[in-house]
Amino acid sequence: MARHISALKRARQNEKRRLGNQGRKTKVKHAVREVRAAVGQKNLAAAETALQKAVPTIAKVAGKGTLHWRTAARKISRLTRQVQALQGA
């Protein structure tokens, strides 16, 4: 365990950041899950609505540094392609 005041503060900050990141990652996972569920049910309207909610959520989490920007771009791209494939079908 840390002994110095600065190390104790750093440990507190790390714990706060860990919990915040955990919550943000959970939001992303839920958003992705909603889009994929709608695509799986072949419900185009629900998929488009879920995608419109998911994209800003993913972008915001990447902007905070929780996700790498390329990971966020990849997630958005894959979800968008799935919804577009549903439109074409």
C-alpha positions in Angstrom: 0.0 0.0 0.0 1.1 3.5 -0.7 2.6 5.5 2.1 3.5 9.0 0.7 0.7 11.6 0.5 1.1 12.0 -3.2 1.0 8.2 -3.8 -2.2 8.0 -1.7 -3.8 10.8 -3.7 -2.7 9.1 -6.9 -4.4 5.8 -5.7 -7.6 7.7 -4.9 -7.6 9.4 -8.4 -6.9 6.1 -10.1 -9.8 4.4 -8.4 -12.2 7.3 -9.3 -11.0 7.1 -12.9 -11.4 3.3 -13.0 -15.0 3.5 -11.8 -15.8 6.2 -14.3 -14.2 4.3 -17.2 -16.1 1.2 -16.2 -19.4 3.0 -16.3 -18.6 4.6 -19.7 -17.6 1.2 -21.2 -20.8 -0.3 -19.9 -22.8 2.4 -21.7 -21.0 1.6 -24.9 -21.6 -2.1 -24.5 -25.3 -1.5 -23.9 -25.6 0.8 -26.9 -23.8 -1.8 -29.2 -26.0 -4.6 -27.8 -29.2 -2.6 -28.6 -28.2 -2.0 -32.2 -27.1 -5.7 -32.7 -30.4 -6.9 -31.2 -32.4 -4.8 -33.5 -30.4 -5.9 -36.5 -30.8 -9.6 -35.4 -34.6 -9.1 -35.3 -34.4 -7.4 -38.7 -36.1 -4.4 -37.4 -34.8 -1.5 -39.5 -36.6 1.3 -37.7 -35.3 0.2 -34.3 -31.8 -0.5 -35.6 -31.6 3.0 -37.1 -32.9 4.6 -33.9 -30.5 2.6 -31.8 -27.6 3.5 -34.1 -28.4 7.2 -33.8 -28.1 6.8 -30.0 -25.0 4.6 -30.1 -22.8 6.7 -32.4 -22.7 9.8 -30.1 -22.3 7.6 -27.0 -19.3 5.8 -28.5 -17.8 9.1 -29.8 -18.2 10.8 -26.4 -16.5 7.9 -24.6 -13.6 8.0 -27.1 -13.3 11.8 -26.6 -12.9 11.2 -22.8 -10.0 8.8 -23.5 -11.8 5.7 -22.2 -11.7 4.0 -25.6 -9.0 4.6 -28.2 -10.3 6.7 -31.1 -9.6 4.0 -33.6 -11.5 1.4 -31.6 -14.5 3.8 -31.4 -14.3 4.4 -35.2 -14.2 0.7 -35.8 -17.2 0.0 -33.6 -19.2 2.8 -35.3 -18.2 1.6 -38.7 -19.2 -2.0 -38.1 -22.5 -1.1 -36.6 -23.3 1.3 -39.5 -22.4 -1.4 -42.0 -24.8 -3.9 -40.3 -27.6 -1.4 -40.3 -27.0 -0.5 -44.0 -26.9 -4.2 -44.9 -30.3 -4.5 -43.3 -31.5 -1.6 -45.5 -30.3 -3.3 -48.6 -32.0 -6.6 -47.7 
